[in-house]
Amino acid sequence: MHTREEKIAAFGELLDIMDRLRADCPWNAAQTMETIRPMTEEEVYELSDAIIKGDHDDTAKEIGDLLYHMVFYAKIAEEAGWFDIADSLRKICDKMIFRHPHVFGDEVGKPTSAKEIADTWELVKAKEKGGNKTVMGGIPDAMPALLKALSMQEKARGCGFDWEEKEQVFEKVGEELNEVREAIADGSSDHIEEEFGDLMFAVINACRLYGIDPEVALGRTCSKFRRRFNYLESKTLKVGRKLTDMTLAEMDEIWDEAKAQGL
C-alpha cells in the first residue's frame, strides 16, 4: 500500500495531466459536462461490474476512470469560473463531518452501532445547512427506477416510515398482485401500468426488508436466464434446427436439461 504522501502525489499528477490535456488535446478541449455525462454513466456501470465480479485489479482501474471524470468536470467548471476541485473536496469533507457527529462532533461514542447510524441518517441530513429541503429531494430524477424505488424506501425508513414487522410486506405484495389482476380485467393499459409499478415497488420493498439488494438479485436471475437460453439455443443449432421451428414443449424439455445441469 502507498503512503499518504504518495497518494497525494498521484492525485496531483492526475490534476497536472488534466491541465495538459485541456490545453493540448483537441478532443479533451472540446468536451463539456453534457458530452462527458453519458460516458460517466457507463463508467459507473463498469465499476459496478468489476465489484460484482470481485476483480480487484479491474475495480482499481475503474475507480481511476471515475476519478478522471470527476477531475474533468471540476476542470471545466474552473475554466468557466464556477468552482474548482478544491471546492468539491471541501464540500464533501464538510458534509461528512456534519453528518457524523458521533465521530467528529459532540456525540462521540453515540450511536454505538451501524444500525443506529442508519436509523438516524435521514434525520441528521435534514438538519444540514444548504442540504435537501425534503427527505426525497436528493433523489435524482434520472436514477434508474429500481434503484430510485430502493433509495426512496431507505429514506422513508430513516424517518421511521416503515413496516413494524417485515413479514407484513407480503400482505402488501399480495394486495398489489390482486390489483394487477383487477386492472387487467378492467382493460385500461394506463391502470395496468400503474398497478404493475405498485407491485414491483412492493417486491423491491420486500427485498430491502430482508437484506437483499434487488438490483443484484435481478442481475443474478438475468444471468441465469441467459445461461439457460444460450444452452437451449446451442443445443437446438447442433441438431440443425431453429428455435422458431420448435414447439414450446420441446424448448421446455431442453430448458429443464439446463436446469438439471445447474446452469
N, C-alpha and C positions, 0 to 999 in steps of 0.2 A: 504493500500500500504506500501511497505517496504522502509526503509531509504536507502540512498546511501551506507552507511557502511554495511548494511545487504545484499545489492545486491552484493557488492564486496566480502563479506564473502562467499556467496553462490557460486560465481564463483570460488573462491579459493578452496572451498570444492570439486567442480567438478574436478579441476586440481589434487587435492590430491587423489581422487577416481581413476582417470585415471592412475596416477603413480602406485597405488597399484594393479590395475587390470593388467597392463602390466607386473608387477613384479610377481604376484602370481596366475593369472588365465591363464591356458594353452591356452584356446580358444582366449582370448584377446591378449596374447603374440604372437600368430601365425598369427594374421591379418596383412595385408598390405594395402596400399592405393588402390590397384587394387581389393582386396577382399571386401573392405568396400564400394567402389563406387556404385555398384548396390543397396545396402541397402540404401545408401544416396538418390538415385533417388526415391526409394519407400517412404522414409520419407518425401520428398518434396511433393509428391502427397497426402500423408496422411495429411500433414499440409494444403494443398490446400482444401481438402475435409472438414476439420474442419472449415476453414474460410467460405467456401460456405454455410455450414450448420448453421453458426452463433453460433457454440458451443464453448463458451469461455473457459470452462474447458479443453476441448479436444485440443483447439488451444494452450493453455498454455503447455499442455503435449507434443504436437508435436514440439513446439519451443524448448523445453528442449531436445527432441530426436535429433533434428538437431544440437543444440549446442554441444551435446555429440559427435556427429560425427565430428564436426569441431575441437574440442579438441583432438579427436582421431587422425585425420590427422596430426595435429601440433605435437602431441607427437611422432608419427612415424618419422616425419621429424627431430625432436630434437634428437632422438636416432641416426639418420643417420648423424647428423651434418649439415643438410641443413639450417634449421631455427627453431624457436620455436614460440609459440603462441604470444609472445610479438612482434615479427617481423610482424606477420599477423595483429595484432591490430594496430601497428604503421603505417603500410601501408594504412589501411583503414582510419585511422584518418587523415593522411597527404593528402590522396586523397580527402576526403570530405571537408577539409579546403581549398584546392586548388580550388575545383570545386564550392565553394560557396563564392566568393569574396564579394558578397552583404551582407554576414553575418560576415565573418572573415577578409576580406581584405580591400582594399582601395575603394571598391564600395559599402560601407554600405548604405543601403537605396535604392539601384538600383540593379536589376529591382524591380518594385513595385508589380508585380502580378505573380501568378503561371504560367500563360500562357507565360509571357515574359521570365521566367526562362527556361521553356520547350523549347521555340523557340531558345534559345541561348545555350542550353545544349551541343549539339554536337560540337559547335564551341569552347566552353570552354574546353571540353575534348581533342580536337585536339591540344591544346596548352600545354597539360600536359606532363611534362618530364617523359620519360620512359613509356608513355601510348601507345595506339594503333597507328600505323603509318598510318592507313587508317580508314575511318569512319566505314566501315563494319568489320574491323579487330577484334573487340571484340566479334563478334557473334559466339558462339561455333558451330562447325560442327555437334555435337551430339544433338543439340537442336531439339525438335520435329518440323516438317516442318511448322505447323500452327503458332506456337509461333515464329519461325525463320522469317517467312514472315512478321509478325506484327512488330517484332523488326527491321527488315531492313527498313520497311516503316517509322517507327518512327525516325530512324536515318537519313533517307533521308529528312524527314520533318524538322528535326532540322537544316539541312544545307540549307533550303529554296527550296528543290526539292519536290514540292507538287502541287496539283491542285490549280488553282487560285480560283475556286468556287467548293465547294464539290459536287454540283449536276453533274458536268462534269464526275464524276467517272462512272455514269450509262451508259454513252456513251461507255466507255471502257468495262464495263461488257457486254453490248450488242454486241460489236465488238468481244470480246473473245468468246461469246456463238456462234456467227455465224462461227467463225473459228473452233470451236469444230465440228460443223455440217459438215463443209467442209472437215475436217480431217477424219471424219467417212466415208464420201462419197469417199474419196481418198483411204481408206482401210489400211493405214500404221499404225500399232499399236504404233510404236515409235512416229509418228506425233500426233496421238490421245492423247497419254500420255502427250506429251508436251503441247498441246492446253488445255487439262483439267487442267494442272498445272497453265497455264496462267489465265484461268477462275477463278480458286479458289483464285489465288493471287489477282485478281481484286475484287472479292467479299470480301475478307479479308480487302482490302484497303477501300472498301465502309463502312464496319463495323467501321473501325478506324475513318474515316471522320465524322461519325455520332455518335461517342462516345460510340460505342458498343464493348465490348470485345468479339471477335469471338469465343474464347475458351468457355466462359460462355454461349454464345448464342447456340453454337452447343451442349454443355453439356445439356442445357435445352431441346433441341429437342430430344437428345438421351434418356433422362429420360422420356419424353412424349411418345416416341415411345415404350419404354419398358413397361410403364403402360398400354398402349392400346393393345400391343401384349399379355401381360400377361392376360388381360381381355378376349381377343379373345381365347387364349389357355384354360383358365379356363372354360369359358362357353362351349367350344367345348367338353372338357373332361366330364363335368357334364351330357351331353346327350349321353355319351358313344361313341363319335366319335373321330377320329384323324384329325388333320389339313390336313394331306396329302390326306384324303378321301373327303375333301370339295372342292367345286368349288370356284373360285375367287369371284364370285358374292355373295356366301354365306358368305365368310370371310369378304367381304366389308360391308355387312349388319351389322354384329356384330361389325366391326370396327367403323361404324357410330354410333352405340349404345354407344360405349365407348366415342366417341367424344361428343355425346349429354349429357353424364353424367359428362362432364368436366374433363375426365381423360387425 
